[in-house]
């Protein structure tokens, strides 16, 4: 049921949002040098690597690490990137990953390929069995502000409580959080 929901919502979302996706892609290209889409190497279900698309919000010479590990993260973010991150519009291309089956609408946010600490804790907790999500329980309960052990604790809570109704509640709270920009540090 969850996979069917993901397919329907991502298909409808891409069909409805394509003009916005094209406008944002053009805006990213005009805002700074480089491609509109950044393909980020992420850890998926079963710790399998996949390429996750996002609208590019950082300069093309940014080191390939988690934002919180950058010495001065703000200096790497493009002017438009600040808005895209706060509004979560940079995440819209991930509907493609949902349609492909690399991601789900709801699940733990996919770790970067080099976030060994997060991957290890998720594997130890058994959370790695979940398909990563565009949004998730940890995402709406702190986003960038959460320490890694707290994210994993919330990811495990999601695993234990997973249901279509819980997913719908998370999606509704995600929409509110995205509109407010709450929890985004850069």
Helices and strands as residue ranges (DSSP letters): H 2-31, E 37-43, G 45-47, E 49-55, G 67-69, G 73-75, H 79-87, G 89-91, H 94-100, E 104-106, E 111-112, H 116-125, G 127-129, E 133-135, H 137-140, G 143-145, H 148-161, H 164-180
